[in-house]
Structure formats: C-alpha cells, structure tokens
Amino acid sequence: MRRIGLMDLHHAARAVQMVAPPLRAGFCDRLLERAHAADKYVKRLHKLHPAWGDGSLRAASMTYPCGSGCGPDTPSLKACYLVVLRALEHRSGNPW
C-alpha cells in the first residue's frame, strides 16, 4: 500500500462512518487489503486497478458511499479516525 497521508485518513474515516459500529474494524481491514492489492496491481501492470484505483487508501475509500466526504464532522467521525489509525497500527506496527 502506498504511504498514508492526511487525506487518506479522512476519506477512509468517512467510508468507515457509513458502516455499523460493530462492523467498522473488519470493514477497515478489508479497505486496507484492497488498497494494498491495488498498489501491487499498479506496480505490476503499470495501470490503475479497475475497482480500487491507484493503490492509495483514499482511492480505495472513494469507491464506497461517503468515502468522497459528506456530512459534518461529528463524534462518530472522530471515532472512525481512531478505527482507521488502529487498523493501520495493527497492520504495520507504525504507519508513519
């Protein structure tokens, strides 16, 4: 997966927000897997993945409702940022 930036976090949190709270961690894990798969696809074939884009977390997130950003910042969105950060930490130990 490509390096994570602030907009990757933002779009991923927006996509995660649309999922019921008990399902968010699993959804986020699948989102990270899709971004990673898309990155490998781009590196190997030198073209965008047809469903998940350029291998960024932002591109993978934007394939879901609200992944492109909608609605105001809420406590729910802040909780979703934490879900994404925890998934990144669990996946790599240190995403930064």
Secondary structure, 3 states (H helix, E strand, C coil): CCCCCHHHHHHHHHHHHCCCHHHHHHHHHHHHHHHHHHHHHHHHHCCCECCCECCCHHHHHCCCCCCCCCCCCCHHHHHHHHHHHHHHHHHHCCCC
